[in-house]
Amino acid sequence: MNQQFLGKATEDVKLWLPSPLKIILQGLAEGKDEPLSDYLRSVLVRHLFGEQFYAKWQDALASINQQAVEHESPIYVKG
């Protein structure tokens, strides 16, 4: 991820959620095929920093993920 956005996590955060809320959030995370912690991170970023920041963060993540895929893909030479 681009460091200008959030930087490296330096502290653990534990959220204590009522069971019904955790079940709902887990279902939403599974619907996005994400671990609950990643889903909650996205929700917190969106609400704390706003939609514009969230959109730029998602674009940066997509770009970095694409670069990683390109870097890790084997190069095939037709011969």
Secondary structure in CASP SS format (residue, H / E / C, confidence):
PFRMAT SS
TARGET T0000
AUTHOR 0000-0000-0000
METHOD secondary structure of the structure
MODEL  1
M C 1.00
N C 1.00
Q C 1.00
Q C 1.00
F C 1.00
L C 1.00
G C 1.00
K C 1.00
A C 1.00
T C 1.00
E C 1.00
D C 1.00
V C 1.00
K C 1.00
L C 1.00
W C 1.00
L C 1.00
P C 1.00
S H 1.00
P H 1.00
L H 1.00
K H 1.00
I H 1.00
I H 1.00
L H 1.00
Q H 1.00
G H 1.00
L H 1.00
A H 1.00
E H 1.00
G H 1.00
K C 1.00
D C 1.00
E C 1.00
P C 1.00
L H 1.00
S H 1.00
D H 1.00
Y H 1.00
L H 1.00
R H 1.00
S H 1.00
V H 1.00
L H 1.00
V H 1.00
R H 1.00
H H 1.00
L H 1.00
F H 1.00
G C 1.00
E H 1.00
Q H 1.00
F H 1.00
Y H 1.00
A H 1.00
K H 1.00
W H 1.00
Q H 1.00
D H 1.00
A H 1.00
L H 1.00
A H 1.00
S H 1.00
I H 1.00
N H 1.00
Q H 1.00
Q H 1.00
A H 1.00
V H 1.00
E H 1.00
H H 1.00
E H 1.00
S C 1.00
P C 1.00
I C 1.00
Y C 1.00
V C 1.00
K C 1.00
G C 1.00
END
